[in-house]
Amino acid sequence: MVGNKLDLLKLEISYYLDLPYSKNILKDGKIIKEKFLGGKGNCRQIATETIRLAQKQNLDLTKLTNQEFYNFQKKNYIGIDCSGLATQLLNFYFETKLNPRKISANMLTSAPISKEIKTDEAKTGDLIRQKNGHHVLFIVEKQGNIITYVDSSHEGRGVKFGKADLTDKNFQHNGFFRLN
């Protein structure tokens, strides 16, 4: 492999960027509408399904604008949720074997999978818990007090990079976590 580990991680993340946010719809803890792989597939599975559906619908993906491409995936329930993205990136970066279909944001940021760390210890591959365990951010890199992260959210319209200043009192989180 050419490049350092961080460069390879950034390349892997690029395959997920701009994917729609997608997750199964639950009621009383039971799936009432299943999305493609429950919003937990890896970038290769998502690309294969996107191509398969486009061929089935006689659609030339190369002629779509970025927005049309996004809308096609969203309409066909293709995308990824925050814990699916974080798990796929953890598996890539650390070569772990976590099953994204069986892990939630809360589980990723709880024992036995991870342990809480001090904010100033955060580094690439660590996780930030938000919304009382209903959302997770994956830290891509840290430079001083500034972190770059990636996540998938409905509000953010899918997979996007973000930045946060760790000294900013308005940056909301419920802790920083590292895989055990």
Secondary structure, DSSP 8 states (H G I E B T S, - for coil): --S-HHHHHHHHHHTTTT--B---EEETTEEEE--GGGG---HHHHHHHHHHHHHHTT--GGGS-HHHHHHHHHHTT--B-HHHHHHHHHHHHH-----GGG--HHHHTSTTTEEEE-GGG--TT-EEEEGGGTEEEEEEEEETTEEEEEEEETTTTEEEEEEEETT-TT---S-EEEE-
